[in-house]
Amino acid sequence: MSEPREELEHDFPKNIGRPATNALLAAGYTRLEQLTRVRAADILKLHGVGPKAIRILSATLAEKGLSFADKQ
């Protein structure tokens, strides 16, 4: 039996919310750095990820000097 998604190790900010976190984990993402290889629009298509989560993820990536693929 697999681990509950929210218990998988990840480094996403907690304030994106559980639905967005679960959507990212279900899609196979566990690290912010992985998001630099995809477009924000593609992440937004995941069920549970909304504009607020994208804004928070974008800001968190920017704090690390990173960005979504379409913002590079």
N, CA, C and O atoms as a Maestro MAE file, in Angstrom:
{
 s_m_m2io_version
 :::
 2.0.0
}

f_m_ct {
 s_m_title
 :::
 protein
 m_atom[288] {
  # First column is atom index #
  i_m_mmod_type
  r_m_x_coord
  r_m_y_coord
  r_m_z_coord
  i_m_residue_number
  s_m_chain_name
  s_m_pdb_residue_name
  s_m_pdb_atom_name
  i_m_atomic_number
  :::
  1 25 0.853 -1.190 0.000 1 A "MET " " N  " 7
  2 3 0.000 0.000 0.000 1 A "MET " " CA " 6
  3 2 0.890 1.241 0.000 1 A "MET " " C  " 6
  4 15 1.879 1.286 0.732 1 A "MET " " O  " 8
  5 25 0.560 2.230 -0.795 2 A "SER " " N  " 7
  6 3 1.393 3.419 -0.904 2 A "SER " " CA " 6
  7 2 1.088 4.392 0.243 2 A "SER " " C  " 6
  8 15 0.030 4.337 0.870 2 A "SER " " O  " 8
  9 25 2.053 5.283 0.489 3 A "GLU " " N  " 7
  10 3 1.881 6.284 1.543 3 A "GLU " " CA " 6
  11 2 0.796 7.285 1.144 3 A "GLU " " C  " 6
  12 15 0.615 7.567 -0.041 3 A "GLU " " O  " 8
  13 25 0.075 7.820 2.132 4 A "PRO " " N  " 7
  14 3 -0.838 8.921 1.793 4 A "PRO " " CA " 6
  15 2 -0.018 10.048 1.179 4 A "PRO " " C  " 6
  16 15 1.096 10.326 1.624 4 A "PRO " " O  " 8
  17 25 -0.562 10.685 0.173 5 A "ARG " " N  " 7
  18 3 0.202 11.705 -0.559 5 A "ARG " " CA " 6
  19 2 0.764 12.785 0.351 5 A "ARG " " C  " 6
  20 15 1.925 13.168 0.209 5 A "ARG " " O  " 8
  21 25 -0.041 13.282 1.284 6 A "GLU " " N  " 7
  22 3 0.434 14.384 2.109 6 A "GLU " " CA " 6
  23 2 1.577 13.975 3.041 6 A "GLU " " C  " 6
  24 15 2.214 14.833 3.653 6 A "GLU " " O  " 8
  25 25 1.841 12.670 3.151 7 A "GLU " " N  " 7
  26 3 2.931 12.198 4.000 7 A "GLU " " CA " 6
  27 2 4.215 11.968 3.206 7 A "GLU " " C  " 6
  28 15 5.260 11.690 3.794 7 A "GLU " " O  " 8
  29 25 4.150 12.079 1.885 8 A "LEU " " N  " 7
  30 3 5.357 11.959 1.083 8 A "LEU " " CA " 6
  31 2 6.252 13.165 1.364 8 A "LEU " " C  " 6
  32 15 5.762 14.268 1.606 8 A "LEU " " O  " 8
  33 25 7.549 12.946 1.331 9 A "GLU " " N  " 7
  34 3 8.482 14.051 1.557 9 A "GLU " " CA " 6
  35 2 8.450 14.997 0.359 9 A "GLU " " C  " 6
  36 15 8.529 14.566 -0.791 9 A "GLU " " O  " 8
  37 25 8.332 16.292 0.647 10 A "HIS " " N  " 7
  38 3 8.320 17.323 -0.400 10 A "HIS " " CA " 6
  39 2 8.803 18.625 0.199 10 A "HIS " " C  " 6
  40 15 8.906 18.753 1.419 10 A "HIS " " O  " 8
  41 25 9.098 19.587 -0.647 11 A "ASP " " N  " 7
  42 3 9.522 20.899 -0.148 11 A "ASP " " CA " 6
  43 2 8.615 22.028 -0.648 11 A "ASP " " C  " 6
  44 15 9.062 23.164 -0.801 11 A "ASP " " O  " 8
  45 25 7.358 21.718 -0.898 12 A "PHE " " N  " 7
  46 3 6.401 22.735 -1.331 12 A "PHE " " CA " 6
  47 2 5.951 23.552 -0.118 12 A "PHE " " C  " 6
  48 15 5.829 23.013 0.982 12 A "PHE " " O  " 8
  49 25 5.704 24.842 -0.314 13 A "PRO " " N  " 7
  50 3 5.237 25.657 0.812 13 A "PRO " " CA " 6
  51 2 3.862 25.185 1.290 13 A "PRO " " C  " 6
  52 15 2.999 24.833 0.487 13 A "PRO " " O  " 8
  53 25 3.679 25.186 2.593 14 A "LYS " " N  " 7
  54 3 2.410 24.716 3.171 14 A "LYS " " CA " 6
  55 2 1.230 25.599 2.775 14 A "LYS " " C  " 6
  56 15 0.097 25.126 2.694 14 A "LYS " " O  " 8
  57 25 1.495 26.877 2.531 15 A "ASN " " N  " 7
  58 3 0.387 27.788 2.251 15 A "ASN " " CA " 6
  59 2 -0.201 27.650 0.841 15 A "ASN " " C  " 6
  60 15 -1.105 28.407 0.486 15 A "ASN " " O  " 8
  61 25 0.289 26.702 0.029 16 A "ILE " " N  " 7
  62 3 -0.393 26.464 -1.255 16 A "ILE " " CA " 6
  63 2 -1.646 25.621 -1.040 16 A "ILE " " C  " 6
  64 15 -2.498 25.533 -1.925 16 A "ILE " " O  " 8
  65 25 -1.758 25.001 0.135 17 A "GLY " " N  " 7
  66 3 -2.937 24.214 0.478 17 A "GLY " " CA " 6
  67 2 -2.769 22.736 0.172 17 A "GLY " " C  " 6
  68 15 -1.976 22.339 -0.682 17 A "GLY " " O  " 8
  69 25 -3.525 21.947 0.882 18 A "ARG " " N  " 7
  70 3 -3.456 20.491 0.725 18 A "ARG " " CA " 6
  71 2 -3.880 20.024 -0.664 18 A "ARG " " C  " 6
  72 15 -3.215 19.151 -1.222 18 A "ARG " " O  " 8
  73 25 -4.978 20.570 -1.265 19 A "PRO " " N  " 7
  74 3 -5.360 20.105 -2.605 19 A "PRO " " CA " 6
  75 2 -4.250 20.306 -3.642 19 A "PRO " " C  " 6
  76 15 -3.991 19.427 -4.464 19 A "PRO " " O  " 8
  77 25 -3.603 21.467 -3.593 20 A "ALA " " N  " 7
  78 3 -2.528 21.740 -4.552 20 A "ALA " " CA " 6
  79 2 -1.331 20.834 -4.280 20 A "ALA " " C  " 6
  80 15 -0.730 20.298 -5.211 20 A "ALA " " O  " 8
  81 25 -0.987 20.664 -3.011 21 A "THR " " N  " 7
  82 3 0.127 19.785 -2.661 21 A "THR " " CA " 6
  83 2 -0.145 18.369 -3.130 21 A "THR " " C  " 6
  84 15 0.722 17.732 -3.727 21 A "THR " " O  " 8
  85 25 -1.345 17.873 -2.862 22 A "ASN " " N  " 7
  86 3 -1.696 16.512 -3.290 22 A "ASN " " CA " 6
  87 2 -1.673 16.373 -4.807 22 A "ASN " " C  " 6
  88 15 -1.259 15.339 -5.331 22 A "ASN " " O  " 8
  89 25 -2.117 17.409 -5.511 23 A "ALA " " N  " 7
  90 3 -2.111 17.365 -6.978 23 A "ALA " " CA " 6
  91 2 -0.687 17.284 -7.514 23 A "ALA " " C  " 6
  92 15 -0.407 16.521 -8.438 23 A "ALA " " O  " 8
  93 25 0.212 18.075 -6.929 24 A "LEU " " N  " 7
  94 3 1.614 18.041 -7.357 24 A "LEU " " CA " 6
  95 2 2.239 16.685 -7.065 24 A "LEU " " C  " 6
  96 15 2.937 16.123 -7.909 24 A "LEU " " O  " 8
  97 25 1.991 16.161 -5.876 25 A "LEU " " N  " 7
  98 3 2.542 14.854 -5.514 25 A "LEU " " CA " 6
  99 2 1.981 13.743 -6.405 25 A "LEU " " C  " 6
  100 15 2.716 12.846 -6.818 25 A "LEU " " O  " 8
  101 25 0.689 13.803 -6.699 26 A "ALA " " N  " 7
  102 3 0.070 12.793 -7.565 26 A "ALA " " CA " 6
  103 2 0.645 12.829 -8.973 26 A "ALA " " C  " 6
  104 15 0.704 11.807 -9.656 26 A "ALA " " O  " 8
  105 25 1.071 14.020 -9.402 27 A "ALA " " N  " 7
  106 3 1.664 14.170 -10.736 27 A "ALA " " CA " 6
  107 2 3.148 13.794 -10.741 27 A "ALA " " C  " 6
  108 15 3.797 13.831 -11.787 27 A "ALA " " O  " 8
  109 25 3.680 13.434 -9.576 28 A "GLY " " N  " 7
  110 3 5.065 12.980 -9.505 28 A "GLY " " CA " 6
  111 2 6.077 14.043 -9.109 28 A "GLY " " C  " 6
  112 15 7.281 13.792 -9.144 28 A "GLY " " O  " 8
  113 25 5.607 15.220 -8.735 29 A "TYR " " N  " 7
  114 3 6.508 16.289 -8.309 29 A "TYR " " CA " 6
  115 2 6.694 16.219 -6.798 29 A "TYR " " C  " 6
  116 15 5.721 16.084 -6.057 29 A "TYR " " O  " 8
  117 25 7.932 16.309 -6.344 30 A "THR " " N  " 7
  118 3 8.208 16.326 -4.906 30 A "THR " " CA " 6
  119 2 9.148 17.466 -4.514 30 A "THR " " C  " 6
  120 15 9.303 17.756 -3.328 30 A "THR " " O  " 8
  121 25 9.764 18.104 -5.480 31 A "ARG " " N  " 7
  122 3 10.731 19.174 -5.217 31 A "ARG " " CA " 6
  123 2 10.407 20.400 -6.064 31 A "ARG " " C  " 6
  124 15 10.019 20.290 -7.227 31 A "ARG " " O  " 8
  125 25 10.577 21.567 -5.453 32 A "LEU " " N  " 7
  126 3 10.352 22.822 -6.183 32 A "LEU " " CA " 6
  127 2 11.173 22.872 -7.462 32 A "LEU " " C  " 6
  128 15 10.691 23.337 -8.496 32 A "LEU " " O  " 8
  129 25 12.407 22.398 -7.396 33 A "GLU " " N  " 7
  130 3 13.297 22.462 -8.556 33 A "GLU " " CA " 6
  131 2 12.716 21.739 -9.771 33 A "GLU " " C  " 6
  132 15 13.023 22.096 -10.908 33 A "GLU " " O  " 8
  133 25 11.884 20.729 -9.539 34 A "GLN " " N  " 7
  134 3 11.259 20.014 -10.661 34 A "GLN " " CA " 6
  135 2 10.315 20.931 -11.445 34 A "GLN " " C  " 6
  136 15 10.093 20.724 -12.637 34 A "GLN " " O  " 8
  137 25 9.775 21.920 -10.785 35 A "LEU " " N  " 7
  138 3 8.811 22.810 -11.430 35 A "LEU " " CA " 6
  139 2 9.472 23.749 -12.425 35 A "LEU " " C  " 6
  140 15 8.783 24.391 -13.218 35 A "LEU " " O  " 8
  141 25 10.794 23.841 -12.397 36 A "THR " " N  " 7
  142 3 11.498 24.706 -13.351 36 A "THR " " CA " 6
  143 2 11.488 24.107 -14.751 36 A "THR " " C  " 6
  144 15 11.828 24.783 -15.722 36 A "THR " " O  " 8
  145 25 11.097 22.837 -14.856 37 A "ARG " " N  " 7
  146 3 11.070 22.155 -16.154 37 A "ARG " " CA " 6
  147 2 9.688 22.170 -16.815 37 A "ARG " " C  " 6
  148 15 9.515 21.653 -17.919 37 A "ARG " " O  " 8
  149 25 8.707 22.768 -16.129 38 A "VAL " " N  " 7
  150 3 7.340 22.796 -16.661 38 A "VAL " " CA " 6
  151 2 6.807 24.226 -16.664 38 A "VAL " " C  " 6
  152 15 7.295 25.098 -15.945 38 A "VAL " " O  " 8
  153 25 5.808 24.431 -17.485 39 A "ARG " " N  " 7
  154 3 5.174 25.752 -17.566 39 A "ARG " " CA " 6
  155 2 4.141 25.898 -16.448 39 A "ARG " " C  " 6
  156 15 3.505 24.922 -16.049 39 A "ARG " " O  " 8
  157 25 3.983 27.106 -15.954 40 A "ALA " " N  " 7
  158 3 2.984 27.384 -14.921 40 A "ALA " " CA " 6
  159 2 1.596 26.958 -15.409 40 A "ALA " " C  " 6
  160 15 0.798 26.429 -14.636 40 A "ALA " " O  " 8
  161 25 1.316 27.189 -16.684 41 A "ALA " " N  " 7
  162 3 0.001 26.832 -17.244 41 A "ALA " " CA " 6
  163 2 -0.258 25.330 -17.156 41 A "ALA " " C  " 6
  164 15 -1.398 24.903 -16.971 41 A "ALA " " O  " 8
  165 25 0.795 24.533 -17.287 42 A "ASP " " N  " 7
  166 3 0.620 23.083 -17.188 42 A "ASP " " CA " 6
  167 2 0.332 22.653 -15.756 42 A "ASP " " C  " 6
  168 15 -0.476 21.751 -15.528 42 A "ASP " " O  " 8
  169 25 0.985 23.289 -14.792 43 A "ILE " " N  " 7
  170 3 0.727 22.987 -13.381 43 A "ILE " " CA " 6
  171 2 -0.685 23.436 -13.012 43 A "ILE " " C  " 6
  172 15 -1.371 22.764 -12.243 43 A "ILE " " O  " 8
  173 25 -1.112 24.560 -13.555 44 A "LEU " " N  " 7
  174 3 -2.447 25.081 -13.277 44 A "LEU " " CA " 6
  175 2 -3.541 24.124 -13.757 44 A "LEU " " C  " 6
  176 15 -4.655 24.151 -13.234 44 A "LEU " " O  " 8
  177 25 -3.240 23.289 -14.734 45 A "LYS " " N  " 7
  178 3 -4.217 22.321 -15.247 45 A "LYS " " CA " 6
  179 2 -4.459 21.164 -14.287 45 A "LYS " " C  " 6
  180 15 -5.450 20.446 -14.422 45 A "LYS " " O  " 8
  181 25 -3.563 20.973 -13.315 46 A "LEU " " N  " 7
  182 3 -3.739 19.879 -12.360 46 A "LEU " " CA " 6
  183 2 -4.936 20.166 -11.469 46 A "LEU " " C  " 6
  184 15 -5.083 21.277 -10.961 46 A "LEU " " O  " 8
  185 25 -5.786 19.173 -11.279 47 A "HIS " " N  " 7
  186 3 -6.965 19.333 -10.432 47 A "HIS " " CA " 6
  187 2 -6.516 19.598 -8.996 47 A "HIS " " C  " 6
  188 15 -5.828 18.778 -8.389 47 A "HIS " " O  " 8
  189 25 -6.908 20.738 -8.469 48 A "GLY " " N  " 7
  190 3 -6.531 21.113 -7.111 48 A "GLY " " CA " 6
  191 2 -5.564 22.281 -7.064 48 A "GLY " " C  " 6
  192 15 -5.345 22.867 -6.004 48 A "GLY " " O  " 8
  193 25 -4.984 22.623 -8.208 49 A "VAL " " N  " 7
  194 3 -4.041 23.743 -8.267 49 A "VAL " " CA " 6
  195 2 -4.758 24.944 -8.881 49 A "VAL " " C  " 6
  196 15 -5.261 24.875 -10.002 49 A "VAL " " O  " 8
  197 25 -4.796 26.026 -8.141 50 A "GLY " " N  " 7
  198 3 -5.443 27.238 -8.625 50 A "GLY " " CA " 6
  199 2 -4.456 28.384 -8.772 50 A "GLY " " C  " 6
  200 15 -3.263 28.218 -8.516 50 A "GLY " " O  " 8
  201 25 -4.951 29.548 -9.184 51 A "PRO " " N  " 7
  202 3 -4.091 30.712 -9.383 51 A "PRO " " CA " 6
  203 2 -3.314 31.121 -8.126 51 A "PRO " " C  " 6
  204 15 -2.160 31.539 -8.220 51 A "PRO " " O  " 8
  205 25 -3.939 31.002 -6.961 52 A "LYS " " N  " 7
  206 3 -3.248 31.362 -5.712 52 A "LYS " " CA " 6
  207 2 -2.036 30.463 -5.513 52 A "LYS " " C  " 6
  208 15 -0.960 30.952 -5.167 52 A "LYS " " O  " 8
  209 25 -2.187 29.167 -5.722 53 A "ALA " " N  " 7
  210 3 -1.062 28.236 -5.566 53 A "ALA " " CA " 6
  211 2 0.050 28.570 -6.554 53 A "ALA " " C  " 6
  212 15 1.229 28.499 -6.204 53 A "ALA " " O  " 8
  213 25 -0.310 28.931 -7.782 54 A "ILE " " N  " 7
  214 3 0.694 29.295 -8.786 54 A "ILE " " CA " 6
  215 2 1.448 30.546 -8.352 54 A "ILE " " C  " 6
  216 15 2.669 30.614 -8.496 54 A "ILE " " O  " 8
  217 25 0.732 31.539 -7.821 55 A "ARG " " N  " 7
  218 3 1.389 32.762 -7.346 55 A "ARG " " CA " 6
  219 2 2.371 32.446 -6.216 55 A "ARG " " C  " 6
  220 15 3.492 32.955 -6.202 55 A "ARG " " O  " 8
  221 25 1.949 31.610 -5.277 56 A "ILE " " N  " 7
  222 3 2.810 31.253 -4.147 56 A "ILE " " CA " 6
  223 2 4.018 30.449 -4.629 56 A "ILE " " C  " 6
  224 15 5.146 30.703 -4.206 56 A "ILE " " O  " 8
  225 25 3.778 29.482 -5.510 57 A "LEU " " N  " 7
  226 3 4.895 28.693 -6.045 57 A "LEU " " CA " 6
  227 2 5.860 29.574 -6.833 57 A "LEU " " C  " 6
  228 15 7.075 29.413 -6.714 57 A "LEU " " O  " 8
  229 25 5.343 30.494 -7.627 58 A "SER " " N  " 7
  230 3 6.193 31.407 -8.398 58 A "SER " " CA " 6
  231 2 7.065 32.249 -7.473 58 A "SER " " C  " 6
  232 15 8.259 32.422 -7.716 58 A "SER " " O  " 8
  233 25 6.457 32.769 -6.412 59 A "ALA " " N  " 7
  234 3 7.193 33.593 -5.454 59 A "ALA " " CA " 6
  235 2 8.250 32.765 -4.723 59 A "ALA " " C  " 6
  236 15 9.367 33.236 -4.505 59 A "ALA " " O  " 8
  237 25 7.905 31.546 -4.348 60 A "THR " " N  " 7
  238 3 8.847 30.677 -3.649 60 A "THR " " CA " 6
  239 2 10.010 30.301 -4.561 60 A "THR " " C  " 6
  240 15 11.163 30.282 -4.130 60 A "THR " " O  " 8
  241 25 9.705 30.002 -5.822 61 A "LEU " " N  " 7
  242 3 10.771 29.711 -6.786 61 A "LEU " " CA " 6
  243 2 11.675 30.937 -6.952 61 A "LEU " " C  " 6
  244 15 12.900 30.809 -6.971 61 A "LEU " " O  " 8
  245 25 11.072 32.122 -7.072 62 A "ALA " " N  " 7
  246 3 11.840 33.356 -7.268 62 A "ALA " " CA " 6
  247 2 12.778 33.622 -6.092 62 A "ALA " " C  " 6
  248 15 13.889 34.116 -6.283 62 A "ALA " " O  " 8
  249 25 12.332 33.296 -4.874 63 A "GLU " " N  " 7
  250 3 13.186 33.469 -3.696 63 A "GLU " " CA " 6
  251 2 14.455 32.626 -3.809 63 A "GLU " " C  " 6
  252 15 15.490 32.971 -3.237 63 A "GLU " " O  " 8
  253 25 14.371 31.529 -4.543 64 A "LYS " " N  " 7
  254 3 15.522 30.639 -4.733 64 A "LYS " " CA " 6
  255 2 16.251 30.924 -6.035 64 A "LYS " " C  " 6
  256 15 17.176 30.204 -6.410 64 A "LYS " " O  " 8
  257 25 15.824 31.989 -6.729 65 A "GLY " " N  " 7
  258 3 16.457 32.335 -8.001 65 A "GLY " " CA " 6
  259 2 15.997 31.435 -9.145 65 A "GLY " " C  " 6
  260 15 16.690 31.301 -10.154 65 A "GLY " " O  " 8
  261 25 14.823 30.818 -8.983 66 A "LEU " " N  " 7
  262 3 14.289 29.885 -9.981 66 A "LEU " " CA " 6
  263 2 12.962 30.404 -10.508 66 A "LEU " " C  " 6
  264 15 12.413 31.378 -9.993 66 A "LEU " " O  " 8
  265 25 12.448 29.733 -11.554 67 A "SER " " N  " 7
  266 3 11.135 30.083 -12.092 67 A "SER " " CA " 6
  267 2 10.576 28.912 -12.886 67 A "SER " " C  " 6
  268 15 11.292 27.968 -13.220 67 A "SER " " O  " 8
  269 25 9.285 28.991 -13.182 68 A "PHE " " N  " 7
  270 3 8.679 28.009 -14.065 68 A "PHE " " CA " 6
  271 2 9.352 28.112 -15.432 68 A "PHE " " C  " 6
  272 15 9.945 29.143 -15.750 68 A "PHE " " O  " 8
  273 25 9.268 27.065 -16.235 69 A "ALA " " N  " 7
  274 3 9.948 27.019 -17.539 69 A "ALA " " CA " 6
  275 2 9.552 28.183 -18.446 69 A "ALA " " C  " 6
  276 15 10.390 28.692 -19.191 69 A "ALA " " O  " 8
  277 25 8.298 28.609 -18.396 70 A "ASP " " N  " 7
  278 3 7.846 29.679 -19.283 70 A "ASP " " CA " 6
  279 2 8.239 31.067 -18.788 70 A "ASP " " C  " 6
  280 15 7.973 32.054 -19.475 70 A "ASP " " O  " 8
  281 25 8.853 31.169 -17.636 71 A "LYS " " N  " 7
  282 3 9.251 32.471 -17.078 71 A "LYS " " CA " 6
  283 2 10.766 32.660 -17.120 71 A "LYS " " C  " 6
  284 15 11.278 33.664 -16.626 71 A "LYS " " O  " 8
  285 25 11.484 31.703 -17.704 72 A "GLN " " N  " 7
  286 3 12.957 31.760 -17.713 72 A "GLN " " CA " 6
  287 2 13.467 32.607 -18.846 72 A "GLN " " C  " 6
  288 15 14.678 32.763 -19.003 72 A "GLN " " O  " 8
  :::
 }
 m_bond[287] {
  # First column is bond index #
  i_m_from
  i_m_to
  i_m_order
  :::
  1 1 2 1
  2 2 3 1
  3 3 4 2
  4 3 5 1
  5 5 6 1
  6 6 7 1
  7 7 8 2
  8 7 9 1
  9 9 10 1
  10 10 11 1
  11 11 12 2
  12 11 13 1
  13 13 14 1
  14 14 15 1
  15 15 16 2
  16 15 17 1
  17 17 18 1
  18 18 19 1
  19 19 20 2
  20 19 21 1
  21 21 22 1
  22 22 23 1
  23 23 24 2
  24 23 25 1
  25 25 26 1
  26 26 27 1
  27 27 28 2
  28 27 29 1
  29 29 30 1
  30 30 31 1
  31 31 32 2
  32 31 33 1
  33 33 34 1
  34 34 35 1
  35 35 36 2
  36 35 37 1
  37 37 38 1
  38 38 39 1
  39 39 40 2
  40 39 41 1
  41 41 42 1
  42 42 43 1
  43 43 44 2
  44 43 45 1
  45 45 46 1
  46 46 47 1
  47 47 48 2
  48 47 49 1
  49 49 50 1
  50 50 51 1
  51 51 52 2
  52 51 53 1
  53 53 54 1
  54 54 55 1
  55 55 56 2
  56 55 57 1
  57 57 58 1
  58 58 59 1
  59 59 60 2
  60 59 61 1
  61 61 62 1
  62 62 63 1
  63 63 64 2
  64 63 65 1
  65 65 66 1
  66 66 67 1
  67 67 68 2
  68 67 69 1
  69 69 70 1
  70 70 71 1
  71 71 72 2
  72 71 73 1
  73 73 74 1
  74 74 75 1
  75 75 76 2
  76 75 77 1
  77 77 78 1
  78 78 79 1
  79 79 80 2
  80 79 81 1
  81 81 82 1
  82 82 83 1
  83 83 84 2
  84 83 85 1
  85 85 86 1
  86 86 87 1
  87 87 88 2
  88 87 89 1
  89 89 90 1
  90 90 91 1
  91 91 92 2
  92 91 93 1
  93 93 94 1
  94 94 95 1
  95 95 96 2
  96 95 97 1
  97 97 98 1
  98 98 99 1
  99 99 100 2
  100 99 101 1
  101 101 102 1
  102 102 103 1
  103 103 104 2
  104 103 105 1
  105 105 106 1
  106 106 107 1
  107 107 108 2
  108 107 109 1
  109 109 110 1
  110 110 111 1
  111 111 112 2
  112 111 113 1
  113 113 114 1
  114 114 115 1
  115 115 116 2
  116 115 117 1
  117 117 118 1
  118 118 119 1
  119 119 120 2
  120 119 121 1
  121 121 122 1
  122 122 123 1
  123 123 124 2
  124 123 125 1
  125 125 126 1
  126 126 127 1
  127 127 128 2
  128 127 129 1
  129 129 130 1
  130 130 131 1
  131 131 132 2
  132 131 133 1
  133 133 134 1
  134 134 135 1
  135 135 136 2
  136 135 137 1
  137 137 138 1
  138 138 139 1
  139 139 140 2
  140 139 141 1
  141 141 142 1
  142 142 143 1
  143 143 144 2
  144 143 145 1
  145 145 146 1
  146 146 147 1
  147 147 148 2
  148 147 149 1
  149 149 150 1
  150 150 151 1
  151 151 152 2
  152 151 153 1
  153 153 154 1
  154 154 155 1
  155 155 156 2
  156 155 157 1
  157 157 158 1
  158 158 159 1
  159 159 160 2
  160 159 161 1
  161 161 162 1
  162 162 163 1
  163 163 164 2
  164 163 165 1
  165 165 166 1
  166 166 167 1
  167 167 168 2
  168 167 169 1
  169 169 170 1
  170 170 171 1
  171 171 172 2
  172 171 173 1
  173 173 174 1
  174 174 175 1
  175 175 176 2
  176 175 177 1
  177 177 178 1
  178 178 179 1
  179 179 180 2
  180 179 181 1
  181 181 182 1
  182 182 183 1
  183 183 184 2
  184 183 185 1
  185 185 186 1
  186 186 187 1
  187 187 188 2
  188 187 189 1
  189 189 190 1
  190 190 191 1
  191 191 192 2
  192 191 193 1
  193 193 194 1
  194 194 195 1
  195 195 196 2
  196 195 197 1
  197 197 198 1
  198 198 199 1
  199 199 200 2
  200 199 201 1
  201 201 202 1
  202 202 203 1
  203 203 204 2
  204 203 205 1
  205 205 206 1
  206 206 207 1
  207 207 208 2
  208 207 209 1
  209 209 210 1
  210 210 211 1
  211 211 212 2
  212 211 213 1
  213 213 214 1
  214 214 215 1
  215 215 216 2
  216 215 217 1
  217 217 218 1
  218 218 219 1
  219 219 220 2
  220 219 221 1
  221 221 222 1
  222 222 223 1
  223 223 224 2
  224 223 225 1
  225 225 226 1
  226 226 227 1
  227 227 228 2
  228 227 229 1
  229 229 230 1
  230 230 231 1
  231 231 232 2
  232 231 233 1
  233 233 234 1
  234 234 235 1
  235 235 236 2
  236 235 237 1
  237 237 238 1
  238 238 239 1
  239 239 240 2
  240 239 241 1
  241 241 242 1
  242 242 243 1
  243 243 244 2
  244 243 245 1
  245 245 246 1
  246 246 247 1
  247 247 248 2
  248 247 249 1
  249 249 250 1
  250 250 251 1
  251 251 252 2
  252 251 253 1
  253 253 254 1
  254 254 255 1
  255 255 256 2
  256 255 257 1
  257 257 258 1
  258 258 259 1
  259 259 260 2
  260 259 261 1
  261 261 262 1
  262 262 263 1
  263 263 264 2
  264 263 265 1
  265 265 266 1
  266 266 267 1
  267 267 268 2
  268 267 269 1
  269 269 270 1
  270 270 271 1
  271 271 272 2
  272 271 273 1
  273 273 274 1
  274 274 275 1
  275 275 276 2
  276 275 277 1
  277 277 278 1
  278 278 279 1
  279 279 280 2
  280 279 281 1
  281 281 282 1
  282 282 283 1
  283 283 284 2
  284 283 285 1
  285 285 286 1
  286 286 287 1
  287 287 288 2
  :::
 }
}
